[in-house]
């Protein structure tokens, strides 16, 4: 029979954390139930630094951490480029300008933002529907598969049939689901009762736990690195972030199987991979955040200035702490490879995603720290789960229930709707999870298709006045079609690109989606003038907006045009360098490569100074312009209403 790997101290730490979640939910219930804004956005009263910390905690998830440890083991410092697949630097675009643009709308969800941008014509209604469906499917997918992954992870340390002998009759295939449902119940409890407020406060607690665990893991790795020489283990180039046309890593001896991992990932021709990742990442970042918990945190900020500060703060508090932990576990995994090899080998192949749990189980990780790590990783799961649940509630309650059924709903009715919707969403996601073997391919297929059509229409919506609601809807649908078909034309195991094949047919999806955007736009009428002027006054985007600008300036001569394109682009370039060094420096610190760490810290200092002068110091004047733009927009809307009444 399996043995339980946790001691009483570890269990006590996990138990205290779960009790803390219950307390947070109960304590904040009254404050969150005041109104829909209070529940979904914290009443737009949460300080930017707490929102930033909460957003960072939501990104400190179990599956992402497991994957980052795996690639750090194989690719070393070069692994800092691989998360650009997401892309990790989208937070820089948000920080520099997109968060402020998004927050100026005063919307509650991304679907509501569609009406803010395109007005209320039939095309806008179609686009609104597409975004709501997109958001709900993405949320269901994240909820369904997130809790199964967490269940599998916790089962390693707490075998269900040992902890609860009366469940010995449960099939092994459903053991992770039981753990998933159990811990999901805690996340559902505090997020349903306290809404965004309880999510933020729970994330603060999670961040404190993860910080303590990360520092401890880094210290243990550095302690053992003093006794063992890592340079005799890793190949030449492992310590360097630089690369040529090819990756340039060649593992040998007992680590030679690592080379197959590089081939399977499709990263051997690294310059091609890097170029595609950079182009796709930039375009994806310009499109703005997808309608999920990241967007909800931006919309929860007090104002546009604090929305920008919140997004900037995410990199500062997430990257150093997370990479102390990742580097520490990766180094321990390499040092202990001989001892862990059997545990991380599945079907005669090394499963690098098992390195993290295998290291945590090792005797080098003392009792207490194991509990702290597990509590932190459980908290990371719950943070992502609760934030995603809150986002799904926002779209269903605000964009379906209130918009179509109860436009004059009271606070009591919206609170009840949030509770009911939350429970239904969780129940459906659990059902999907229970049927994972049957629905996984279908659900991930649809989700991939939706993301495939997201970039082109969501770039154009910010930067081109003529782009209308039909163009948006056609662009989303036009991108979905090739994204649905291409996985069958180019399956992963039938190409030279390995598991990264989707990255290489991205240009086809982008081209088809862009053509659909143009066709939809030019075969229908432009967006109504009042909607365009209202959007332009409040958002003040740069781009192709001259016709609208001329109309606005004729009505409001004091209106300030956004002339910050060059400044924003230069700040983005500086910001990406800044963020990359925030990732590399803690890895070099744990490796005891203090010279290279010092270079990274020096670059962080220089880029921070530039951003202070060229970004942070400009935010105050941006806030003043926001207030004037909002005032002008309100006055214009008031005049329009009076004209309609007079008519």
C-alpha positions as CSV (number, residue, x, y, z in Angstrom):
1,X,0.0,0.0,0.0
2,X,1.1,3.5,-0.7
3,X,2.4,5.6,2.2
4,X,1.5,9.2,2.9
5,X,4.6,11.4,2.4
6,X,3.5,14.3,4.5
7,X,4.1,14.7,8.2
8,X,1.9,16.4,10.8
9,X,3.7,19.7,10.4
10,X,3.1,19.7,6.7
11,X,-0.6,18.8,7.1
12,X,-1.0,21.5,9.7
13,X,0.3,24.2,7.4
14,X,-2.0,23.1,4.6
15,X,-4.9,22.9,7.0
16,X,-4.2,26.5,8.4
17,X,-4.1,27.8,4.8
18,X,-7.5,26.2,4.0
19,X,-9.0,27.6,7.2
20,X,-7.7,31.0,6.2
21,X,-9.5,30.9,2.9
22,X,-12.8,30.1,4.7
23,X,-12.3,33.1,7.0
24,X,-11.5,35.5,4.1
25,X,-14.7,34.5,2.3
26,X,-16.9,34.9,5.3
27,X,-15.3,38.2,6.4
28,X,-15.6,39.9,3.0
29,X,-19.1,38.6,2.1
30,X,-20.9,41.6,3.3
31,X,-18.7,44.2,1.5
32,X,-18.7,42.2,-1.8
33,X,-22.5,41.9,-1.8
34,X,-23.2,45.7,-2.0
35,X,-23.4,45.8,-5.8
36,X,-22.4,44.1,-9.0
37,X,-19.3,46.3,-9.3
38,X,-18.3,45.4,-5.7
39,X,-18.6,41.7,-6.4
40,X,-17.0,41.5,-9.8
41,X,-14.5,44.4,-9.6
42,X,-14.1,45.1,-5.9
43,X,-16.0,48.3,-6.4
44,X,-12.9,49.7,-8.3
45,X,-11.5,50.5,-4.9
46,X,-8.7,47.9,-4.6
47,X,-5.2,49.5,-4.6
48,X,-3.1,48.8,-7.7
49,X,-0.3,47.1,-5.8
50,X,-2.7,44.5,-4.3
51,X,-4.3,43.9,-7.7
52,X,-0.8,43.5,-9.2
53,X,0.2,41.1,-6.5
54,X,-3.1,39.2,-7.0
55,X,-2.6,39.0,-10.8
56,X,0.9,37.7,-10.3
57,X,-0.3,35.1,-7.9
58,X,-2.8,33.9,-10.4
59,X,0.0,33.4,-12.9
60,X,2.0,31.4,-10.4
61,X,0.0,28.2,-11.3
62,X,1.0,24.6,-10.8
63,X,1.0,23.5,-14.4
64,X,3.0,26.5,-15.5
65,X,5.5,26.0,-12.7
66,X,5.9,22.3,-13.5
67,X,6.5,23.1,-17.2
68,X,9.0,25.9,-16.4
69,X,11.0,23.6,-14.2
70,X,11.1,21.0,-16.9
71,X,12.4,23.4,-19.6
72,X,15.0,24.9,-17.2
73,X,16.4,21.5,-16.5
74,X,16.9,20.8,-20.3
75,X,17.6,24.2,-21.7
76,X,19.2,26.1,-18.8
77,X,19.4,29.8,-19.2
78,X,18.2,29.6,-22.8
79,X,14.8,28.5,-21.3
80,X,14.1,32.2,-20.5
81,X,13.1,32.7,-24.2
82,X,10.6,29.8,-24.4
83,X,7.8,31.4,-22.3
84,X,7.6,34.0,-25.0
85,X,5.3,31.4,-26.5
86,X,2.6,32.7,-24.1
87,X,3.9,35.5,-24.5
88,X,5.2,36.4,-21.1
89,X,6.0,40.0,-22.3
90,X,2.4,40.8,-22.9
91,X,2.5,42.3,-19.4
92,X,4.9,45.0,-20.8
93,X,2.5,46.1,-23.5
94,X,-0.3,46.2,-20.8
95,X,2.0,48.2,-18.5
96,X,3.1,50.8,-21.1
97,X,-0.3,51.6,-22.7
98,X,-2.9,48.9,-23.2
99,X,-4.1,48.6,-19.5
100,X,-4.8,52.4,-19.4
101,X,-6.6,52.2,-22.8
102,X,-8.7,49.3,-21.5
103,X,-9.5,50.8,-18.1
104,X,-10.7,54.1,-19.6
105,X,-13.8,52.3,-20.9
106,X,-15.3,51.9,-17.4
107,X,-16.7,48.6,-18.6
108,X,-17.2,45.5,-16.4
109,X,-16.2,42.8,-19.0
110,X,-14.5,42.5,-22.3
111,X,-17.9,41.7,-24.0
112,X,-19.3,45.0,-22.7
113,X,-16.2,46.7,-24.1
114,X,-17.3,45.5,-27.6
115,X,-20.4,47.6,-27.4
116,X,-18.4,50.5,-26.1
117,X,-16.2,50.2,-29.2
118,X,-18.7,49.4,-31.9
119,X,-22.0,50.8,-30.6
120,X,-25.3,48.9,-30.7
121,X,-25.8,47.8,-34.3
122,X,-26.5,44.2,-35.4
123,X,-22.8,43.5,-36.0
124,X,-22.0,44.7,-32.5
125,X,-24.6,42.3,-31.1
126,X,-23.0,39.4,-33.0
127,X,-19.5,40.4,-31.9
128,X,-20.7,40.7,-28.3
129,X,-22.1,37.2,-28.5
130,X,-18.9,35.8,-30.0
131,X,-16.8,37.3,-27.2
132,X,-19.2,35.9,-24.5
133,X,-19.0,32.4,-26.0
134,X,-15.2,32.7,-26.3
135,X,-14.9,33.7,-22.7
136,X,-17.2,31.1,-21.3
137,X,-15.5,28.2,-23.3
138,X,-12.0,29.3,-22.3
139,X,-13.1,29.6,-18.6
140,X,-14.8,26.2,-18.7
141,X,-11.7,24.6,-20.3
142,X,-9.3,26.2,-17.7
143,X,-11.6,25.1,-14.8
144,X,-12.1,21.6,-16.1
145,X,-8.5,20.7,-16.7
146,X,-6.9,22.8,-14.0
147,X,-8.6,20.9,-11.2
148,X,-7.7,17.5,-12.7
149,X,-4.0,18.5,-12.9
150,X,-4.1,19.7,-9.3
151,X,-5.7,16.4,-8.3
152,X,-3.0,14.3,-9.9
153,X,-0.3,16.5,-8.3
154,X,-1.7,16.2,-4.8
155,X,-2.3,12.5,-5.1
156,X,1.5,12.0,-5.2
157,X,1.8,13.3,-1.7
158,X,-1.6,12.4,-0.2
159,X,-2.8,9.0,-1.6
160,X,-6.5,9.2,-1.4
161,X,-7.1,5.7,-0.2
162,X,-4.6,6.1,2.6
163,X,-6.1,9.4,3.8
164,X,-9.7,8.2,3.4
165,X,-9.7,4.4,3.6
166,X,-13.5,4.3,3.2
167,X,-12.9,5.5,-0.4
168,X,-10.9,2.4,-1.3
169,X,-13.6,1.3,-3.8
170,X,-13.1,4.3,-6.0
171,X,-11.4,3.6,-9.4
172,X,-7.9,4.8,-9.7
173,X,-8.8,6.7,-12.8
174,X,-11.1,9.0,-10.7
175,X,-8.9,9.5,-7.7
176,X,-7.5,12.9,-9.1
177,X,-11.1,14.0,-9.6
178,X,-11.9,13.4,-5.9
179,X,-9.0,15.5,-4.8
180,X,-9.8,18.1,-7.4
181,X,-13.4,18.4,-6.2
182,X,-12.3,18.6,-2.6
183,X,-9.9,21.5,-3.0
184,X,-12.1,23.1,-5.6
185,X,-14.8,23.4,-2.9
186,X,-12.6,25.7,-0.9
187,X,-11.8,27.9,-3.9
188,X,-15.5,28.0,-4.8
189,X,-16.5,28.9,-1.2
190,X,-14.3,32.0,-0.8
191,X,-14.6,33.2,-4.4
192,X,-18.5,32.9,-4.4
193,X,-18.9,34.7,-1.1
194,X,-16.4,37.5,-1.4
195,X,-16.0,37.9,-5.2
196,X,-13.0,39.9,-6.4
197,X,-12.2,41.2,-2.9
198,X,-11.7,37.7,-1.4
199,X,-9.8,36.6,-4.5
200,X,-7.3,39.5,-4.1
201,X,-6.8,38.9,-0.3
202,X,-6.4,35.1,-0.8
203,X,-3.8,35.9,-3.5
204,X,-1.9,38.1,-1.0
205,X,-1.7,35.2,1.4
206,X,-0.6,32.8,-1.4
207,X,2.1,35.2,-2.5
208,X,3.5,35.3,1.0
209,X,3.6,31.5,1.2
210,X,5.2,31.1,-2.2
211,X,7.8,33.8,-1.4
212,X,8.9,32.0,1.7
213,X,9.0,28.6,-0.1
214,X,10.9,30.0,-3.1
215,X,13.6,31.6,-0.9
216,X,14.0,28.3,1.1
217,X,14.3,26.2,-2.1
218,X,16.8,28.5,-3.6
219,X,18.9,28.4,-0.3
220,X,18.8,24.6,-0.3
221,X,19.9,24.4,-3.9
222,X,22.7,26.8,-3.4
223,X,23.8,24.9,-0.3
224,X,24.2,21.6,-2.2
225,X,25.6,23.4,-5.2
226,X,28.6,24.2,-3.1
227,X,29.3,20.5,-2.6
228,X,28.7,19.3,-6.1
229,X,29.9,20.7,-9.5
230,X,27.1,21.4,-11.9
231,X,29.4,22.2,-14.8
232,X,30.4,18.5,-15.0
233,X,26.8,17.7,-15.6
234,X,25.4,20.2,-18.0
235,X,26.6,20.7,-21.6
236,X,28.5,23.8,-22.9
237,X,26.1,26.7,-23.5
238,X,23.7,25.7,-20.8
239,X,24.7,28.7,-18.7
240,X,24.4,31.1,-21.6
241,X,21.2,32.9,-22.9
242,X,22.8,33.3,-26.4
243,X,22.3,31.0,-29.4
244,X,23.0,30.8,-33.1
245,X,21.0,29.3,-35.9
246,X,20.7,26.2,-33.9
247,X,20.2,25.7,-30.2
248,X,23.8,24.5,-29.5
249,X,23.1,22.2,-26.6
250,X,24.4,18.6,-26.7
251,X,23.8,16.4,-23.6
252,X,26.0,13.4,-23.2
253,X,26.5,10.3,-21.1
254,X,23.6,9.5,-18.8
255,X,21.9,12.7,-19.9
256,X,21.9,11.9,-23.6
257,X,18.2,11.2,-23.6
258,X,17.7,14.9,-23.0
259,X,18.6,15.5,-26.6
260,X,15.4,13.6,-27.7
261,X,13.4,16.1,-25.6
262,X,14.9,19.0,-27.6
263,X,14.1,17.3,-30.9
264,X,10.5,16.4,-29.8
265,X,9.9,20.0,-28.7
266,X,11.0,21.3,-32.1
267,X,13.5,23.8,-30.7
268,X,16.7,22.5,-32.4
269,X,16.6,25.2,-35.1
270,X,16.2,27.8,-32.3
271,X,16.6,30.9,-34.5
272,X,13.5,30.0,-36.5
273,X,11.6,29.2,-33.3
274,X,12.7,32.4,-31.7
275,X,11.8,34.5,-34.7
276,X,8.3,33.0,-34.9
277,X,7.8,33.4,-31.2
278,X,8.8,37.0,-31.2
279,X,6.6,38.0,-34.2
280,X,3.6,36.0,-32.8
281,X,4.2,37.4,-29.3
282,X,4.3,41.0,-30.4
283,X,1.1,40.6,-32.4
284,X,-0.6,38.7,-29.6
285,X,0.4,41.4,-27.1
286,X,-0.8,44.3,-29.3
287,X,-4.2,42.5,-29.5
288,X,-4.5,43.0,-25.7
289,X,-5.6,40.5,-23.0
290,X,-8.1,37.7,-23.7
291,X,-11.4,38.0,-21.8
292,X,-10.3,36.1,-18.7
293,X,-9.1,36.9,-15.1
294,X,-6.2,39.1,-16.4
295,X,-8.6,41.5,-18.1
296,X,-10.9,41.5,-15.0
297,X,-8.0,42.7,-12.9
298,X,-7.3,45.5,-15.3
299,X,-10.9,46.6,-15.3
300,X,-10.9,46.4,-11.4
301,X,-8.3,49.1,-11.1
302,X,-9.3,52.5,-9.6
303,X,-8.3,54.4,-12.8
304,X,-6.2,54.1,-15.9
305,X,-2.9,55.2,-14.2
306,X,-3.3,52.5,-11.5
307,X,-4.2,49.9,-14.2
308,X,-0.8,50.6,-15.8
309,X,1.0,50.5,-12.5
310,X,-0.7,47.2,-11.6
311,X,0.4,45.5,-14.9
312,X,4.0,46.8,-14.4
313,X,4.0,45.5,-10.8
314,X,3.2,42.0,-12.0
315,X,6.7,41.5,-13.5
316,X,8.5,43.0,-10.5
317,X,6.9,40.7,-7.9
318,X,6.3,37.6,-10.0
319,X,9.6,37.0,-12.0
320,X,12.3,37.1,-9.3
321,X,10.3,35.0,-6.7
322,X,9.1,32.5,-9.2
323,X,12.5,32.0,-10.8
324,X,14.2,31.5,-7.5
325,X,11.9,28.5,-7.0
326,X,12.2,27.3,-10.6
327,X,16.0,27.5,-10.6
328,X,16.3,25.9,-7.2
329,X,14.1,22.9,-8.1
330,X,15.7,22.5,-11.6
331,X,19.2,22.5,-10.1
332,X,18.2,20.0,-7.4
333,X,16.7,17.8,-10.1
334,X,20.0,17.7,-12.0
335,X,22.1,17.1,-8.9
336,X,19.8,14.3,-7.8
337,X,19.2,12.9,-11.2
338,X,20.6,9.4,-10.4
339,X,18.3,9.1,-7.3
340,X,15.2,10.5,-9.1
341,X,15.6,8.8,-12.4
342,X,13.3,5.9,-11.6
343,X,10.6,8.2,-10.2
344,X,10.6,10.5,-13.3
345,X,10.7,7.6,-15.9
346,X,7.4,6.6,-17.5
347,X,7.2,3.9,-20.1
348,X,11.1,4.0,-20.4
349,X,11.0,7.7,-21.2
350,X,11.9,10.6,-18.9
351,X,8.9,12.7,-18.0
352,X,10.5,16.1,-17.2
353,X,7.2,17.4,-15.7
354,X,7.7,14.9,-12.8
355,X,10.9,16.6,-11.7
356,X,9.1,19.1,-9.5
357,X,7.1,16.6,-7.4
358,X,10.1,14.2,-7.3
359,X,12.4,17.0,-5.8
360,X,9.8,18.0,-3.3
361,X,9.5,14.4,-2.1
362,X,13.3,14.1,-1.6
363,X,14.8,14.1,1.9
364,X,16.7,17.3,1.1
365,X,13.4,19.1,1.4
366,X,12.7,19.1,5.2
367,X,9.3,18.6,6.8
368,X,7.5,21.9,7.1
369,X,9.0,23.2,3.9
370,X,7.2,20.4,2.0
371,X,3.9,21.6,3.5
372,X,4.7,25.2,2.7
373,X,5.5,24.3,-0.9
374,X,2.3,22.3,-1.3
375,X,0.2,24.9,0.4
376,X,1.7,27.5,-2.0
377,X,1.1,25.4,-5.1
378,X,-2.4,24.5,-3.9
379,X,-3.0,28.3,-3.4
380,X,-1.7,28.9,-6.9
381,X,-4.2,26.5,-8.3
382,X,-7.0,28.1,-6.2
383,X,-5.9,31.6,-7.3
384,X,-6.2,30.7,-11.0
385,X,-9.4,28.8,-10.4
386,X,-11.1,31.5,-8.4
387,X,-10.0,34.3,-10.8
388,X,-11.3,32.3,-13.8
389,X,-14.6,31.5,-12.0
390,X,-15.0,35.2,-11.3
391,X,-14.4,36.1,-14.9
392,X,-17.0,33.5,-16.1
393,X,-19.5,34.9,-13.6
394,X,-18.9,38.4,-14.9
395,X,-19.6,37.4,-18.5
396,X,-22.7,35.3,-17.8
397,X,-24.3,37.6,-15.2
398,X,-23.4,41.0,-16.7
399,X,-23.5,40.1,-20.4
400,X,-26.3,37.6,-20.5
401,X,-28.5,37.8,-17.4
402,X,-28.6,41.5,-16.9
403,X,-28.2,42.5,-20.5
404,X,-31.1,40.3,-21.8
405,X,-33.2,39.3,-18.8
406,X,-32.9,41.6,-15.9
407,X,-31.6,45.1,-17.0
408,X,-32.9,46.6,-13.7
409,X,-31.7,43.9,-11.4
410,X,-31.3,44.8,-7.7
411,X,-28.1,44.1,-5.8
412,X,-29.8,41.2,-4.1
413,X,-30.8,39.7,-7.4
414,X,-27.3,40.1,-8.9
415,X,-25.8,38.5,-5.8
416,X,-28.1,35.5,-6.1
417,X,-27.4,35.3,-9.8
418,X,-23.6,35.3,-9.1
419,X,-24.0,32.5,-6.6
420,X,-26.2,30.3,-8.9
421,X,-24.1,31.0,-12.0
422,X,-20.9,30.2,-10.0
423,X,-22.2,26.9,-8.8
424,X,-23.5,25.9,-12.2
425,X,-20.2,26.8,-13.9
426,X,-18.3,24.7,-11.4
427,X,-20.7,21.8,-11.8
428,X,-20.4,21.9,-15.6
429,X,-16.6,22.1,-15.4
430,X,-16.4,19.2,-13.0
431,X,-18.7,17.2,-15.4
432,X,-16.3,18.0,-18.3
433,X,-13.4,16.9,-16.2
434,X,-15.1,13.6,-15.3
435,X,-15.5,13.0,-19.0
436,X,-12.1,14.3,-19.9
437,X,-11.1,11.4,-22.0
438,X,-14.1,12.0,-24.2
439,X,-14.3,15.8,-24.3
440,X,-10.6,16.8,-24.1
441,X,-9.9,16.8,-27.8
442,X,-13.1,18.5,-28.7
443,X,-12.9,21.2,-26.0
444,X,-9.2,21.9,-26.6
445,X,-9.9,21.9,-30.4
446,X,-12.6,24.6,-30.0
447,X,-10.5,26.7,-27.5
448,X,-7.5,26.6,-29.9
449,X,-9.7,27.7,-32.8
450,X,-11.1,30.6,-30.8
451,X,-7.6,31.8,-29.9
452,X,-6.5,31.3,-33.5
453,X,-9.0,34.0,-34.6
454,X,-8.3,36.4,-31.8
455,X,-5.3,38.3,-32.9
456,X,-6.1,40.1,-36.2
457,X,-9.5,41.6,-35.2
458,X,-8.3,42.5,-31.7
459,X,-5.3,44.5,-33.1
460,X,-7.5,46.3,-35.6
461,X,-10.2,47.3,-33.0
462,X,-7.7,49.5,-31.2
463,X,-5.9,51.1,-34.1
464,X,-8.2,51.6,-37.1
465,X,-11.3,53.8,-37.1
466,X,-12.9,52.1,-40.1
467,X,-12.8,48.7,-38.6
468,X,-16.4,47.8,-37.6
469,X,-18.4,45.2,-35.8
470,X,-19.0,43.0,-38.8
471,X,-15.2,43.1,-39.5
472,X,-14.6,42.0,-35.9
473,X,-17.1,39.1,-36.1
474,X,-15.9,38.0,-39.5
475,X,-12.3,38.2,-38.4
476,X,-13.0,36.0,-35.3
477,X,-14.9,33.4,-37.3
478,X,-12.4,33.6,-40.2
479,X,-9.5,32.8,-37.9
480,X,-11.4,29.9,-36.3
481,X,-11.9,28.0,-39.6
482,X,-8.2,27.3,-40.5
483,X,-7.4,26.8,-36.8
484,X,-10.0,24.0,-36.8
485,X,-8.7,22.4,-40.0
486,X,-4.9,22.8,-39.8
487,X,-4.3,20.4,-36.8
488,X,-5.7,17.6,-39.1
489,X,-3.6,18.7,-42.1
490,X,-0.4,19.0,-40.0
491,X,-0.6,16.7,-37.0
492,X,2.3,17.1,-34.5
493,X,3.9,13.8,-35.2
494,X,3.9,14.3,-38.9
495,X,6.1,17.4,-39.2
496,X,9.6,18.5,-38.6
497,X,8.5,21.0,-35.9
498,X,7.5,18.5,-33.2
499,X,5.1,19.8,-30.5
500,X,5.5,23.4,-31.5
501,X,3.8,22.8,-34.9
502,X,0.9,25.1,-34.1
503,X,3.4,28.0,-33.9
504,X,4.4,27.5,-37.5
505,X,0.9,27.5,-39.1
506,X,0.0,30.6,-37.1
507,X,0.8,32.9,-40.2
508,X,-1.9,31.0,-42.2
509,X,-4.5,31.6,-39.5
510,X,-3.4,35.2,-39.2
511,X,-3.7,35.9,-42.9
512,X,-7.1,34.3,-43.3
513,X,-8.4,36.1,-40.3
514,X,-7.0,39.4,-41.5
515,X,-8.6,39.0,-45.0
516,X,-11.9,38.2,-43.2
517,X,-11.6,41.3,-41.2
518,X,-11.2,43.5,-44.3
519,X,-14.1,41.7,-46.2
520,X,-16.4,42.2,-43.2
521,X,-15.4,45.8,-42.8
522,X,-15.6,47.0,-46.4
523,X,-18.8,45.2,-47.3
524,X,-20.8,46.9,-44.5
525,X,-21.3,50.4,-43.2
526,X,-18.8,52.1,-40.8
527,X,-19.6,52.2,-37.1
528,X,-22.0,55.0,-36.2
529,X,-20.2,58.3,-35.7
530,X,-21.3,58.9,-32.1
531,X,-20.0,55.5,-30.9
532,X,-16.7,56.2,-32.6
533,X,-16.3,59.7,-31.1
534,X,-17.2,58.4,-27.6
535,X,-14.7,55.6,-27.9
536,X,-12.0,57.9,-29.2
537,X,-12.5,60.6,-26.6
538,X,-12.4,58.2,-23.7
539,X,-9.7,55.8,-24.9
540,X,-7.5,58.2,-26.8
541,X,-5.7,55.5,-28.8
542,X,-2.9,56.2,-31.3
543,X,-3.2,54.8,-34.8
544,X,-5.4,55.4,-37.9
545,X,-8.0,57.7,-36.3
546,X,-7.7,61.0,-38.3
547,X,-11.4,61.2,-39.5
548,X,-12.7,60.7,-36.0
549,X,-10.1,63.0,-34.5
550,X,-11.3,65.8,-36.8
551,X,-14.9,65.4,-35.7
552,X,-13.9,65.3,-32.0
553,X,-11.7,68.4,-32.2
554,X,-14.4,70.3,-34.0
555,X,-16.7,69.7,-31.1
556,X,-14.1,69.8,-28.3
557,X,-11.2,72.1,-29.3
558,X,-9.4,71.4,-26.0
559,X,-9.2,67.6,-26.7
560,X,-5.6,66.3,-26.5
561,X,-4.6,63.9,-29.2
562,X,-2.4,60.9,-28.2
563,X,1.0,61.6,-29.7
564,X,2.9,58.9,-27.7
565,X,3.4,56.2,-30.3
566,X,7.2,56.5,-30.5
567,X,7.5,56.9,-26.8
568,X,5.4,53.8,-26.1
569,X,7.3,51.7,-28.7
570,X,10.6,52.6,-27.2
571,X,9.3,51.9,-23.7
572,X,8.1,48.5,-24.8
573,X,11.6,47.6,-26.1
574,X,13.2,48.8,-22.8
575,X,10.5,47.0,-20.8
576,X,11.1,43.6,-22.5
577,X,14.8,43.9,-21.8
578,X,14.0,44.8,-18.2
579,X,11.6,41.9,-17.7
580,X,14.0,39.4,-19.3
581,X,16.7,40.4,-16.8
582,X,14.2,40.1,-14.0
583,X,14.0,36.4,-15.1
584,X,17.7,35.7,-15.8
585,X,19.2,37.4,-12.7
586,X,17.6,35.1,-10.0
587,X,18.6,32.0,-12.0
588,X,22.2,33.2,-12.1
589,X,22.0,34.0,-8.4
590,X,20.9,30.4,-7.5
591,X,23.6,29.1,-9.8
592,X,26.2,31.3,-7.9
593,X,27.2,32.9,-11.2
594,X,27.5,36.3,-9.4
595,X,29.3,38.1,-12.2
596,X,26.5,37.5,-14.7
597,X,23.9,38.2,-12.0
598,X,25.5,41.5,-11.4
599,X,25.3,42.3,-15.2
600,X,21.6,41.5,-15.1
601,X,21.1,43.7,-12.0
602,X,23.0,46.5,-13.7
603,X,20.8,46.3,-16.8
604,X,17.7,46.2,-14.5
605,X,18.9,49.4,-12.9
606,X,19.5,51.2,-16.2
607,X,16.2,50.1,-17.7
608,X,14.3,51.0,-14.5
609,X,15.8,54.5,-14.6
610,X,14.7,54.9,-18.3
611,X,11.2,53.6,-17.5
612,X,11.0,56.0,-14.5
613,X,11.8,59.0,-16.7
614,X,10.0,58.0,-19.9
615,X,7.0,56.1,-18.5
616,X,6.3,56.4,-14.8
617,X,6.8,60.2,-14.7
618,X,4.4,60.6,-17.6
619,X,1.5,58.7,-16.0
620,X,0.3,61.7,-14.0
621,X,-0.2,63.8,-17.1
622,X,-1.9,60.9,-18.7
623,X,-4.4,60.7,-15.8
624,X,-5.2,64.4,-16.2
625,X,-5.9,63.9,-19.9
626,X,-8.0,60.9,-19.1
627,X,-10.2,63.0,-16.8
628,X,-10.6,65.7,-19.5
629,X,-11.4,63.1,-22.1
630,X,-14.0,61.4,-19.9
631,X,-15.5,64.8,-19.1
632,X,-15.7,65.8,-22.7
633,X,-17.3,62.4,-23.5
634,X,-19.9,62.8,-20.8
635,X,-20.7,66.3,-22.1
636,X,-21.0,65.1,-25.7
637,X,-23.3,62.3,-24.5
638,X,-25.4,64.7,-22.5
639,X,-25.8,67.0,-25.6
640,X,-26.7,64.0,-27.7
641,X,-29.5,63.0,-25.3
642,X,-30.8,66.5,-25.1
643,X,-30.9,66.7,-28.9
644,X,-32.8,63.5,-29.1
645,X,-35.3,64.7,-26.5
646,X,-35.7,68.0,-28.4
647,X,-36.3,66.1,-31.6
